[in-house]
Amino acid sequence: MFTPGTESFLRQAREIQDEELRKFSSRITSLLQNHDLGIETIDCLQRLFLIVSATKYDRKLDSKFVELLQTALCLPKCPEQVQALCAAILREMSPSNYIVLSCDEIQDAKLLSLVSSILLAQGNKKAEVLAVGQRVVKVLEGRLPESQSSRHLLPLLSKIISLSPASLTEDQTNLVNKRMVDWLRYASVQQGIAQPSGGFFSNPRARQPGPITEVDGAVATDFFTVLSIGQYYTEDQWLNMQAFSMLRKWLLCYGDGANSPHSDDRSEVDGSVMSMVSATSTSSRLLPPKERLREKAFEYCQRLIEQSNRRALKKPDGDLQKACLIEAVTIMDIICRQDASYVYRTLSCLKILHGRISGDHSYARALLPIAQFFLNHSETAAVDSEAIYRHLFTRIPAQLFHSPMLAFEFIQFCRDNVRFFTENLSLFRQSFPNLFKLLAWNSPALISEFRDLLPALLGADTAIEIFHFLLDLPCLTAALDVQLRSASTPISERAAWDPAAKPASCLEAFRHPLYRSTFQYLLRTESAPRDSPERLAPLRQLLGSMASCPRVVQCADTVPVLLQLYFGVVKEFADGPLINQLVLVLLERSEQLYELPAFKADVHRVLSSQLVLLCKLHPSLIVELSKELLEFSGTVSNIRNKEGIFTSVVWAIGEYMSVSYDKRCTVEQINKFFEALEAMLFEITQLRPSASIPKYSPRVITVLMTTLTKLASRSQDLIPRMSLFLSKMRAFVQSPAMASVYSEEDSEEILTRATELMNLLKMPSVAQFVLTPPAEVASPRFHRDTNVSLPLAMKTASRLLERGTGFVPG
């Protein structure tokens, strides 16, 4: 958030109209034309930059004014501040047809940097990028005057290779390779000299440079790196730091002969077994520029790893150590991918490093590039990396789930290597509870990445357990919160808790013997498919007090999205037994959810729609699970608490309880379902004048009527019974009690459906054809209600009956 003063400035800048802007530009034009480049001009240019950058909409500036800004920028004696402001304004205006700058003749490095930044902001125009790239390398090739610095050009070079690697020729990349070797390896080990302040009491001795030191204060005895400490830095030291910052990008772009824009089909000699022996003994000065840069970059990274072992005196230096360590390991991995001769030298170094930092949580992020190295090269080096992967997947997420950066990088690491993990590492799927902790604590920030990861975690062996985990994700978030708070609770307070007493809060329950094993199960680090998730029911109730916690609410919002993805993946490999098991778990868990009303409503909506798809995928489940479905559909409370799921079950019974889908379907089973659903429909439509009448959705009533009619058409002894029931629906709808509950539109919907079904049952053979059509007739179908399959033939038959029996064939 900005301060009130800043907000006020931004608001004023955004509210300036075009006419005011034109007048202000005219004032600046007058100053620039008079070559007045003093404080007033700087102040006006600062205000103009604020105006053009404060809004996402383009500000229109006169073409002559833009030309004047370009002229001022290129003036030989233009003050640096004016140059920087002119360049910033022109960048904000880009792309613009008014900008006609060229970098071809510019000799000054700083001016070249400013002009090139404007040209690159014009958009990814190949001609512009190529021109800038050629000019930057040309300037780097020569010797700059003492007053100029190559520092201004390296950011440009980094930008150029990102936009168009092919803009540099092979000779030019070799030139930069040589320059980077010098910058990385041969920077001064003496500190820079402070700029003299002048004055009578200036002491010449005070300006004598001292030696560079390490982060622990010791005098540096080896070459300069980005982790070398000094009060002031020389020009070559700044170039050293800049070169390291772009080293990874440069190696990825030009370091590998196979991927280089200028590579040919020649094989790399040093990639052979012979080079593994000879590379270290050959003088690096005899190597080609690309190989020599690899060698010096490798030495640089080794030095950084050595420096990371020193105890930093200042926290910022310690943070820099960790960042440089991550970068160094990543660069060493790239070098090893490009030249296998470095693998064995790196292997021993990283094994020692892993042993040193694996127990230090502050270095946890550095474990990811180390694991990536072993993942890429363990087969080449013939080493077993199981222990490294196990430590990574079992301990890191469990202990550091609350670190947002680590969570993001960990999930990215898994996503980048998901194919390798699914094919070669069973531990990956077994550790899914730990991965879900990262999501539970850091959602919705990780939802996009996790969508790519979830399909790889799913299999026939993990599908059911992951389904439970998804439904319990908000509960997991609450438990993680309790775990964190418990860890920070003073020992004295923990001792004061009485294990014999009932816990008064979630925090006390976390260490209470009654709940300890339940918390441990929810917070487990690996898959436990044999354990029963029903044991979590008391914990869901206990953690319900945290339902309003923002982190829990955010996590709950991601569950419906993940459930949709889950079912989309599962249906690709699920067989009949797995679908049956999943449907049973779905019905059971639909009433065992975390107590968050909006969450429960969203989950029920997803489960009801997916239940229909599962039944379509495996229609025989209606016969195979007839006992469980009878019990579920015969419970009135299921309508009140989970109407969508109840409606889907009833629809599926009517649709698939037929010999057309399963030859094992019997008349006895049809009759049992009919009796259960008839009793249910009677229960919700009977009149009780003395009691308050609960309102049930018209959709539930129409689906029940339709399903009963379908069942009756398949067991024709039930037709008279169903016709009698339907005939009574008019009295139900028109009763004063029902009129006070249902709107006229709802009543009309129920009555229309009852009339249509009753008319249809007057022709049993037609009813069976309409309500249970053959496969070739069943598609396409035209629905009146969601999840209610009533073909157009039903309305047609009803209309024929209403017009008279003379229209009925036969």
C-alpha positions in Angstrom: 0.0 0.0 0.0 1.2 3.5 -0.8 1.3 6.3 1.8 -1.5 8.9 1.7 0.9 11.4 0.1 1.9 9.0 -2.6 -1.7 8.1 -3.3 -2.6 11.8 -3.6 0.2 12.3 -6.2 -0.9 9.3 -8.2 -4.5 10.3 -8.2 -3.6 13.8 -9.4 -1.4 12.3 -12.2 -4.2 10.1 -13.4 -6.8 12.8 -13.4 -4.8 15.2 -15.6 -6.7 15.8 -18.8 -5.1 15.9 -22.3 -5.3 19.7 -22.6 -3.5 20.1 -19.2 -0.9 17.6 -20.4 -0.4 19.5 -23.7 0.2 22.8 -21.8 2.7 21.1 -19.5 4.5 19.5 -22.4 4.8 23.0 -24.0 6.5 24.3 -20.8 9.0 21.5 -21.0 9.5 22.1 -24.7 10.5 25.7 -24.0 13.0 24.6 -21.3 14.6 22.0 -23.6 14.8 24.3 -26.6 16.6 26.9 -24.5 19.0 24.1 -23.4 18.0 24.8 -19.8 18.8 21.4 -18.3 18.9 22.5 -14.7 16.7 21.8 -11.6 13.5 23.1 -13.0 13.7 20.9 -16.1 14.5 17.9 -14.0 11.5 18.6 -11.7 9.2 19.0 -14.8 10.5 15.7 -16.4 10.0 13.9 -13.1 6.3 15.1 -13.0 5.9 14.1 -16.7 7.2 10.6 -16.0 4.8 10.2 -13.1 1.9 11.3 -15.4 2.7 8.9 -18.3 3.4 6.0 -16.0 0.6 6.4 -13.4 -2.1 5.0 -15.7 -2.3 1.9 -17.9 -3.7 3.9 -20.7 -1.3 5.5 -23.2 -0.8 9.2 -22.9 -0.5 11.1 -26.2 2.5 13.4 -26.5 3.1 15.6 -29.6 5.5 14.1 -32.2 7.7 17.3 -32.0 7.9 17.0 -28.2 8.9 13.3 -28.5 11.6 14.3 -31.1 12.9 16.9 -28.6 13.1 14.3 -25.8 15.2 12.1 -28.2 17.5 15.1 -29.1 18.0 16.0 -25.4 18.8 12.4 -24.6 21.6 12.3 -27.1 23.2 15.7 -26.3 26.9 15.3 -25.6 26.9 17.2 -22.3 23.4 16.3 -21.1 23.3 15.7 -17.3 22.8 12.1 -16.4 19.6 12.7 -14.5 18.0 14.4 -17.5 19.2 11.6 -19.8 17.7 9.0 -17.4 14.3 10.8 -17.2 14.1 11.3 -21.0 14.8 7.6 -21.5 12.3 6.6 -18.9 9.5 8.7 -20.5 10.3 7.3 -24.0 10.2 3.8 -22.6 6.8 4.4 -21.1 5.5 5.6 -24.4 6.8 2.6 -26.3 5.9 1.2 -28.8 5.6 4.5 -30.7 6.1 5.4 -34.3 7.6 8.8 -33.2 10.7 7.1 -31.8 13.5 7.2 -34.4 16.5 6.5 -32.3 19.4 4.4 -33.5 22.3 2.9 -31.6 24.6 2.3 -34.6 27.0 5.2 -34.0 26.8 5.5 -30.2 30.2 5.1 -28.5 29.3 6.0 -24.9 28.4 2.9 -23.0 25.8 4.6 -20.7 24.1 6.4 -23.5 24.1 3.1 -25.5 22.4 1.4 -22.5 19.6 4.1 -22.3 19.0 4.2 -26.1 19.0 0.4 -26.4 16.5 0.0 -23.5 14.1 2.3 -25.5 14.6 0.3 -28.7 14.0 -3.0 -27.0 10.8 -1.6 -25.4 9.5 -1.0 -28.9 8.5 -4.6 -28.9 10.2 -7.9 -30.0 11.2 -6.5 -33.4 14.0 -8.7 -34.8 15.7 -5.9 -36.6 15.9 -3.7 -33.4 17.1 -6.6 -31.3 19.7 -7.6 -33.8 20.9 -4.0 -34.2 21.2 -3.6 -30.4 23.0 -6.9 -30.0 25.5 -6.2 -32.7 26.3 -2.8 -31.2 26.6 -4.0 -27.6 29.1 -6.7 -28.6 31.0 -4.3 -30.8 31.4 -1.9 -27.8 32.4 -4.8 -25.5 35.0 -5.9 -28.1 36.9 -2.6 -27.9 38.6 -1.0 -25.0 36.4 1.5 -23.2 37.8 4.9 -22.0 38.6 5.2 -18.3 35.5 7.3 -17.7 33.1 4.6 -19.2 32.1 1.2 -17.9 30.9 -2.1 -19.4 28.5 -2.4 -16.4 25.8 -0.6 -18.3 25.9 -3.2 -21.1 25.5 -6.5 -19.4 21.8 -6.1 -18.5 21.3 -5.3 -22.2 23.1 -8.4 -23.2 21.0 -10.5 -20.8 17.8 -9.0 -22.3 19.0 -9.6 -25.9 19.8 -13.3 -25.4 16.3 -13.7 -23.8 14.6 -12.1 -26.8 16.7 -13.5 -29.7 19.6 -15.8 -29.0 20.3 -16.1 -32.7 21.1 -12.4 -32.9 24.7 -13.1 -31.9 27.1 -14.9 -34.2 29.4 -17.7 -33.1 32.4 -15.3 -33.2 30.5 -12.9 -31.0 29.5 -15.5 -28.5 33.1 -16.6 -28.3 34.1 -13.0 -27.6 31.6 -12.7 -24.8 32.8 -16.2 -23.4 36.3 -14.8 -23.2 35.1 -11.6 -21.5 33.0 -13.5 -19.0 36.0 -15.7 -18.1 38.0 -12.5 -17.3 35.1 -11.0 -15.3 34.5 -14.1 -13.3 38.0 -15.2 -12.5 40.3 -12.3 -12.6 38.6 -9.5 -10.6 40.7 -7.6 -8.1 41.0 -8.9 -4.5 41.5 -5.4 -3.2 38.6 -3.1 -2.2 37.6 -0.1 -4.2 38.6 3.4 -3.3 36.0 5.7 -1.8 35.1 8.7 -3.9 37.0 11.7 -2.3 34.8 14.1 -0.5 37.2 17.0 -0.7 37.8 19.4 2.1 40.7 20.6 4.1 40.8 17.6 6.4 40.9 14.9 3.7 43.3 12.1 4.7 45.1 10.5 1.7 45.8 7.4 3.8 42.1 6.8 4.4 41.6 6.3 0.7 44.1 3.4 0.5 42.3 0.2 -0.6 42.1 -2.7 1.9 41.8 -6.4 1.1 38.5 -8.1 0.3 37.1 -10.2 3.2 34.9 -13.2 3.5 31.4 -13.1 5.0 32.8 -14.2 8.4 35.3 -11.3 8.4 38.4 -13.3 7.4 40.7 -11.8 4.7 40.0 -13.5 1.4 42.8 -15.7 0.2 41.2 -16.8 -3.1 39.7 -15.1 -6.1 36.8 -12.6 -5.8 33.2 -13.7 -6.0 29.8 -12.3 -5.4 30.1 -13.5 -1.7 33.3 -11.4 -1.2 32.8 -8.5 1.1 34.1 -5.0 0.7 33.2 -1.5 1.8 33.7 -0.3 -1.8 34.0 -2.2 -5.0 36.1 -1.8 -8.1 34.8 -1.8 -11.7 35.9 -5.3 -12.4 34.3 -6.5 -9.2 31.0 -5.1 -10.2 31.4 -6.8 -13.6 32.2 -10.1 -11.7 28.9 -9.8 -9.8 26.9 -8.9 -13.0 28.5 -11.8 -15.0 27.5 -14.3 -12.3 24.0 -13.0 -12.3 23.6 -13.7 -16.0 25.8 -16.9 -16.1 23.0 -19.4 -15.9 21.0 -17.8 -18.7 24.2 -17.5 -20.9 25.1 -21.2 -20.4 21.6 -22.4 -21.1 21.6 -20.3 -24.3 25.1 -20.8 -25.7 26.9 -23.3 -23.4 25.5 -26.5 -24.9 26.7 -27.4 -28.4 23.5 -29.4 -29.0 21.2 -26.4 -28.2 23.3 -23.5 -29.3 21.8 -21.4 -32.1 25.1 -21.8 -34.1 25.9 -25.5 -33.4 26.7 -28.0 -36.1 26.6 -31.8 -36.0 30.1 -32.2 -34.6 30.2 -34.2 -31.4 31.8 -32.8 -28.2 35.1 -34.5 -27.6 35.1 -33.6 -24.0 31.8 -35.4 -23.5 33.6 -38.7 -24.0 35.1 -41.0 -21.3 38.5 -39.8 -22.5 37.7 -36.2 -21.6 36.8 -37.3 -18.0 40.5 -38.1 -17.5 42.1 -35.4 -19.6 39.9 -32.4 -18.9 41.2 -31.6 -15.5 44.8 -32.1 -16.5 44.7 -29.9 -19.6 45.5 -26.3 -19.1 42.3 -24.3 -19.3 44.0 -21.6 -21.4 44.3 -24.2 -24.2 40.6 -24.8 -24.2 38.2 -23.2 -26.7 36.3 -20.2 -25.3 33.1 -22.1 -24.5 34.9 -24.9 -22.7 37.1 -22.5 -20.8 34.0 -20.5 -19.6 32.6 -23.8 -18.3 35.8 -24.5 -16.5 36.0 -21.1 -14.8 32.2 -21.1 -14.1 32.7 -24.5 -12.4 35.6 -23.2 -10.3 33.5 -20.1 -9.4 30.6 -22.3 -8.2 33.0 -24.5 -6.2 34.3 -21.4 -4.5 30.8 -20.2 -3.7 30.0 -23.6 -2.1 33.1 -23.3 0.0 32.2 -19.7 1.0 28.7 -20.8 2.0 30.2 -22.9 4.8 31.4 -19.7 6.5 29.3 -18.2 9.3 28.1 -14.8 8.1 28.4 -11.9 10.5 25.3 -10.1 9.1 21.9 -11.6 8.3 21.8 -10.1 4.8 25.1 -11.8 4.0 23.7 -15.0 5.3 20.6 -14.7 3.0 22.9 -13.9 0.1 24.9 -17.1 0.9 21.8 -19.2 0.6 20.7 -17.6 -2.7 24.2 -17.9 -4.2 24.4 -21.6 -3.1 21.1 -22.3 -4.9 22.4 -20.6 -8.0 25.8 -22.3 -7.8 24.3 -25.8 -7.6 21.9 -25.0 -10.5 24.8 -23.8 -12.7 26.9 -26.9 -11.8 24.0 -29.1 -12.9 23.8 -27.2 -16.2 27.5 -27.6 -16.8 27.3 -31.3 -16.0 24.4 -31.7 -18.5 26.5 -30.0 -21.1 29.8 -31.9 -20.3 29.7 -35.2 -18.5 33.3 -34.9 -17.5 32.2 -32.7 -14.6 29.7 -35.1 -13.1 32.2 -37.0 -10.9 33.8 -33.8 -9.7 30.4 -32.4 -8.8 29.1 -35.6 -7.2 31.4 -35.7 -4.3 31.1 -32.0 -3.7 27.3 -32.1 -3.6 27.2 -35.2 -1.4 29.2 -33.4 1.2 27.1 -30.3 0.8 23.9 -32.3 1.2 25.2 -33.9 4.4 26.1 -30.5 5.8 22.8 -28.6 5.1 20.1 -31.3 5.2 19.6 -30.8 8.9 19.4 -27.0 8.6 16.0 -25.7 7.7 17.3 -22.4 6.6 19.0 -24.1 3.7 15.9 -26.2 2.7 15.5 -24.4 -0.7 19.0 -25.4 -1.6 18.1 -29.1 -1.3 15.9 -28.8 -4.4 18.7 -28.1 -6.9 20.8 -30.7 -5.2 18.0 -33.3 -5.7 17.6 -32.1 -9.3 21.3 -32.8 -9.9 21.1 -36.3 -8.6 17.9 -36.9 -10.5 19.7 -35.8 -13.7 23.0 -37.6 -13.2 22.6 -40.4 -10.7 22.2 -42.9 -13.6 25.4 -41.6 -15.3 27.4 -41.8 -12.1 25.7 -45.1 -11.0 24.8 -43.8 -7.5 21.7 -44.5 -5.5 19.8 -41.3 -4.7 16.9 -42.9 -2.8 18.0 -41.4 0.6 18.1 -37.9 -0.9 14.6 -38.2 -2.4 13.2 -39.7 0.8 14.6 -36.9 3.0 13.2 -34.4 0.5 9.6 -35.8 0.2 9.1 -36.9 3.8 10.7 -34.2 5.9 10.7 -30.9 4.0 7.0 -30.4 3.3 6.0 -31.8 6.7 8.3 -29.3 8.6 8.3 -26.3 6.2 4.9 -26.2 4.7 4.4 -22.7 6.0 7.2 -21.2 3.8 5.5 -19.8 0.7 8.6 -19.6 -1.5 9.7 -23.2 -0.6 6.2 -24.5 -1.2 6.0 -22.9 -4.6 9.5 -24.1 -5.6 8.8 -27.6 -4.2 5.6 -28.0 -6.3 7.4 -26.6 -9.3 10.2 -29.1 -8.8 7.7 -32.0 -8.7 5.8 -30.7 -11.7 9.0 -30.3 -13.8 10.0 -33.9 -13.0 6.6 -35.5 -12.7 7.2 -38.0 -15.5 10.4 -39.3 -13.9 8.8 -39.6 -10.5 5.7 -41.5 -11.7 7.8 -43.9 -13.7 10.8 -44.5 -11.3 9.9 -43.3 -7.8 7.1 -45.0 -5.9 7.9 -42.7 -3.0 6.4 -39.8 -4.9 2.9 -41.2 -4.8 3.3 -42.5 -1.3 4.2 -39.0 -0.1 1.1 -37.3 -1.5 -0.1 -36.4 2.1 3.0 -34.2 2.4 2.3 -32.5 -0.9 -1.3 -31.8 0.1 0.1 -30.0 3.2 1.8 -27.5 0.9 -1.5 -27.0 -0.9 -3.6 -26.8 2.2 -1.5 -24.0 3.7 -0.7 -22.1 0.6 -3.9 -22.3 -1.5 -5.1 -20.7 -3.7 -1.6 -19.6 -4.7 -0.6 -23.2 -5.6 -3.9 -24.3 -7.2 -2.7 -23.8 -10.8 0.5 -25.8 -10.2 -1.3 -28.5 -8.2 -3.8 -29.0 -11.0 -0.9 -30.2 -13.2 0.4 -32.4 -10.3 -2.8 -34.1 -9.1 -3.2 -36.5 -12.1 0.3 -38.0 -11.5 -0.6 -38.7 -7.9 -3.8 -40.6 -8.8 -3.8 -44.3 -9.4 -6.0 -47.3 -8.5 -4.1 -47.7 -5.3 -4.4 -44.0 -4.2 -7.7 -42.9 -5.6 -9.9 -43.5 -2.6 -7.4 -42.2 -0.1 -6.8 -39.0 -2.1 -10.6 -38.6 -2.4 -10.8 -38.6 1.4 -7.8 -36.2 1.6 -9.5 -33.7 -0.8 -12.7 -33.6 1.2 -10.6 -33.1 4.4 -8.4 -30.4 3.0 -9.9 -27.6 5.1 -9.6 -29.8 8.1 -6.0 -30.4 7.3 -5.4 -26.6 7.0 -6.9 -26.1 10.5 -4.8 -29.0 11.9 -1.6 -27.4 10.4 -2.4 -24.1 12.1 -2.8 -25.9 15.4 0.5 -27.7 14.9 2.3 -24.5 14.2 0.8 -22.8 17.3 1.6 -25.8 19.4 5.3 -25.7 18.4 5.5 -22.1 19.4 3.8 -22.6 22.8 6.2 -22.2 25.7 7.2 -25.4 27.5 5.8 -24.0 30.8 2.3 -23.7 29.3 2.4 -27.2 27.9 3.2 -28.6 31.3 0.2 -26.9 32.8 -2.3 -28.9 30.6 -4.0 -31.8 32.4 -4.2 -34.9 30.2 -7.0 -36.3 32.3 -9.3 -33.3 31.6 -11.3 -32.8 28.4 -9.4 -30.4 26.2 -11.0 -26.9 26.1 -9.4 -25.8 22.8 -7.9 -27.2 19.6 -4.4 -26.4 21.0 -4.9 -28.5 24.1 -6.5 -31.3 22.0 -3.4 -31.4 19.8 -1.4 -32.8 22.8 -4.2 -34.6 24.4 -3.9 -38.5 24.4 -7.5 -38.8 23.2 -6.8 -36.8 20.0 -3.1 -37.3 19.5 -3.4 -40.4 17.2 -6.1 -38.7 15.2 -4.0 -35.6 14.6 -1.1 -37.8 13.7 -3.2 -39.7 11.1 -4.4 -36.5 9.5 -0.9 -35.0 9.5 0.8 -38.3 8.3 3.7 -38.0 5.9 3.0 -41.0 3.8 0.0 -42.9 2.4 -1.8 -45.1 4.8 -4.6 -46.9 2.7 -5.4 -49.5 5.4 -6.3 -47.0 8.1 -9.9 -45.9 8.4 -10.7 -42.3 7.6 -13.8 -42.6 9.8 -11.6 -42.0 12.8 -11.4 -38.3 11.8 -15.0 -37.6 12.6 -14.4 -36.3 16.1 -11.5 -34.2 14.8 -13.7 -32.5 12.2 -16.1 -31.5 14.9 -13.3 -30.3 17.2 -11.7 -28.2 14.4 -15.0 -26.7 13.4 -14.3 -23.8 15.7 -11.7 -22.7 13.2 -14.1 -22.6 10.2 -14.0 -18.8 10.0 -10.2 -18.7 9.8 -9.3 -17.0 6.5 -6.7 -19.6 5.5 -9.2 -22.4 6.1 -11.9 -20.6 4.0 -9.4 -20.0 1.2 -8.4 -23.7 1.2 -12.1 -24.7 1.2 -12.7 -22.7 -2.0 -10.1 -24.7 -3.9 -11.6 -28.1 -3.1 -14.5 -28.1 -5.6 -12.1 -27.3 -8.4 -9.8 -30.1 -7.4 -12.7 -32.5 -7.1 -13.8 -31.8 -10.7 -10.2 -32.5 -11.8 -10.0 -35.6 -9.6 -13.1 -37.3 -11.1 -12.0 -36.3 -14.6 -8.7 -38.2 -14.1 -10.2 -41.2 -12.2 -12.8 -42.0 -14.8 -9.9 -42.6 -17.3 -8.6 -45.7 -15.4 -11.3 -46.7 -13.0 -12.8 -50.2 -13.4 -16.2 -51.5 -12.0 -15.0 -52.4 -8.5 -13.2 -49.1 -8.0 -16.2 -47.1 -9.2 -18.4 -49.1 -6.8 -16.1 -48.3 -3.9 -15.9 -44.7 -4.9 -19.7 -44.3 -5.0 -20.0 -45.9 -1.6 -17.4 -43.5 -0.2 -19.1 -40.6 -1.9 -22.4 -41.4 -0.3 -20.8 -41.9 3.1 -18.6 -38.8 3.0 -21.4 -36.5 1.7 -22.6 -36.2 5.4 -19.1 -36.2 6.9 -17.7 -32.9 5.8 -16.0 -30.0 7.5 -18.6 -27.7 9.1 -18.4 -24.8 6.6 -21.9 -24.2 5.0 -20.6 -22.8 1.7 -18.0 -25.5 1.5 -20.6 -28.2 2.0 -22.9 -26.8 -0.6 -20.2 -26.5 -3.2 -18.9 -30.0 -2.5 -22.5 -31.5 -2.7 -23.0 -29.8 -6.0 -19.8 -31.3 -7.5 -20.5 -34.8 -6.0 -24.1 -34.9 -7.3 -23.0 -34.1 -10.9 -20.1 -36.6 -10.7 -22.3 -39.3 -9.3 -24.3 -39.2 -12.4 -21.2 -39.5 -14.6 -20.0 -42.5 -12.5 -23.3 -44.2 -13.0 -23.2 -43.6 -16.8 -19.6 -45.0 -16.8 -20.7 -48.2 -14.9 -24.5 -48.7 -14.9 -24.2 -52.1 -13.3 -23.4 -50.4 -10.0 -27.2 -49.9 -9.4 -27.7 -53.6 -9.2 -24.4 -54.3 -7.5 -25.0 -51.7 -4.8 -28.7 -52.1 -4.6 -28.7 -52.6 -0.8 -26.7 -49.5 -0.1 -28.7 -47.4 -2.6 -32.0 -48.6 -1.1 -30.8 -47.5 2.3 -29.7 -44.1 1.1 -32.8 -43.3 -1.0 -35.1 -44.4 1.8 -33.8 -41.8 4.3 -35.8 -38.6 4.4 -33.0 -36.6 6.0 -30.9 -37.1 2.9 -33.3 -34.9 1.0 -33.0 -32.1 3.5 -29.3 -32.3 4.0 -28.0 -33.2 0.5 -30.8 -32.8 -2.0 -28.6 -32.7 -5.1 -26.9 -36.1 -4.3 -30.3 -37.6 -3.3 -31.8 -36.5 -6.6 -28.9 -37.9 -8.6 -29.2 -41.3 -6.8 -33.0 -41.5 -7.5 -32.4 -40.5 -11.2 -29.7 -43.2 -11.6 -32.0 -45.8 -10.1 -34.7 -44.9 -12.6 -32.3 -44.8 -15.5 -30.2 -47.9 -14.9 -32.3 -50.4 -12.8 -33.2 -52.2 -16.0 -32.2 -55.5 -17.8 -31.1 -53.2 -20.7 -28.1 -52.3 -18.6 -27.6 -55.4 -16.4 -29.1 -58.8 -17.1 -28.9 -59.5 -13.3 -31.7 -57.0 -12.7 -34.7 -58.8 -11.4 -38.4 -57.9 -10.9 -37.9 -58.4 -7.2 -35.2 -55.7 -7.1 -37.4 -53.3 -9.1 -40.2 -53.9 -6.7 -38.0 -53.2 -3.7 -36.8 -49.9 -5.1 -40.4 -49.0 -6.1 -41.7 -49.6 -2.6 -38.8 -47.6 -1.0 -39.2 -44.6 -3.3 -43.0 -44.7 -3.2 -42.8 -44.5 0.6 -40.4 -41.6 0.2 -42.7 -39.7 -2.2 -45.7 -40.3 0.0 -43.7 -39.1 3.0 -42.9 -35.7 1.4 -46.3 -35.2 -0.2 -48.7 -36.3 2.6 -50.7 -33.6 4.2 -50.3 -32.9 7.9 -52.7 -30.0 8.8 -51.5 -29.9 12.4 -47.8 -29.7 11.7 -45.6 -27.3 9.8 -45.1 -28.5 6.2 -41.5 -28.7 5.1 -40.9 -27.5 1.5 -39.2 -29.9 -0.8 -37.9 -28.8 -4.1 -40.3 -29.5 -7.1 -37.3 -31.1 -8.8 -37.1 -33.8 -6.1 -40.8 -34.5 -6.4 -40.8 -34.7 -10.2 -37.6 -36.9 -10.2 -39.2 -39.3 -7.7 -42.4 -39.4 -9.8 -40.5 -40.1 -13.0 -38.3 -42.8 -11.5 -41.3 -44.6 -10.0 -43.0 -44.4 -13.4 -40.0 -45.9 -15.0 -39.8 -48.7 -12.5 -43.6 -49.4 -13.0 -43.1 -49.6 -16.7 -40.6 -52.4 -16.2 -42.8 -54.3 -13.7 -46.3 -53.9 -15.1 -48.0 -55.1 -12.0 -47.0 -51.8 -10.4 -48.7 -49.7 -13.1 -52.2 -49.5 -11.5 -50.6 -48.6 -8.2 -48.5 -45.8 -9.7 -51.4 -44.5 -11.8 -53.5 -44.2 -8.6 -50.7 -42.3 -6.8 -50.3 -39.9 -9.7 -54.0 -39.2 -9.8 -53.8 -38.0 -6.2 -51.1 -35.4 -7.1 -53.7 -32.9 -8.2 -55.2 -32.9 -4.8 -51.8 -32.6 -3.2 -50.8 -29.6 -5.4 -54.2 -27.8 -5.0 -54.6 -28.2 -1.3 -54.4 -24.9 0.7 -51.5 -26.2 2.7 -49.4 -26.8 -0.3 -50.5 -23.6 -2.0 -48.9 -21.7 0.9 -45.6 -23.5 0.4 -45.2 -23.7 -3.4 -45.5 -21.0 -5.9 -48.0 -21.2 -8.8 -45.1 -22.0 -11.2 -43.8 -24.8 -9.0 -47.3 -26.3 -8.6 -47.8 -26.2 -12.3 -44.5 -28.0 -12.9 -45.4 -30.8 -10.5 -49.0 -31.2 -11.9 -47.8 -31.2 -15.5 -45.3 -33.9 -14.9 -47.8 -36.0 -13.0 -50.4 -35.6 -15.9 -47.8 -36.6 -18.5 -46.7 -39.7 -16.6 -50.3 -40.8 -15.9 -51.2 -40.4 -19.5 -48.1 -42.4 -20.5 -49.0 -45.3 -18.2 -52.3 -45.7 -20.0 -50.3 -47.3 -22.8 -47.9 -49.7 -21.1 -46.0 -50.7 -24.3 -45.5 -47.1 -25.3 -44.5 -46.2 -21.7 -41.8 -48.8 -21.7 -40.5 -47.6 -25.1 -40.5 -43.9 -24.0 -39.1 -44.4 -20.5 -36.6 -47.2 -21.3 -35.8 -46.7 -25.0 -33.4 -48.9 -26.9 -29.8 -47.7 -27.2 -30.3 -46.5 -30.8 -33.3 -44.3 -29.7 -31.9 -43.2 -26.3 -29.5 -40.7 -27.9 -30.0 -37.8 -28.3 -32.3 -37.1 -25.4 -34.2 -33.9 -24.6 -34.4 -32.9 -20.9 -36.9 -30.8 -19.2 -35.2 -30.9 -15.8 -31.5 -31.3 -14.8 -30.7 -35.0 -14.3 -34.2 -36.0 -15.5 -34.1 -38.0 -18.7 -37.5 -37.7 -20.4 -37.4 -38.0 -24.2 -39.5 -35.9 -26.6 -41.6 -39.0 -27.2 -43.1 -38.7 -23.7 -44.6 -35.3 -24.5 -45.7 -36.5 -27.9 -47.5 -39.5 -26.4 -49.1 -37.3 -23.7 -50.5 -34.9 -26.3 -51.9 -37.7 -28.4 -53.8 -39.0 -25.4 -55.1 -35.6 -24.5 -56.6 -35.2 -28.0 -58.4 -38.5 -27.9 -57.9 -42.2 -28.3 -58.7 -42.0 -32.0 -55.2 -40.7 -32.6 -53.5 -43.6 -30.9 -52.3 -46.2 -33.3 -53.8 -49.7 -32.9 
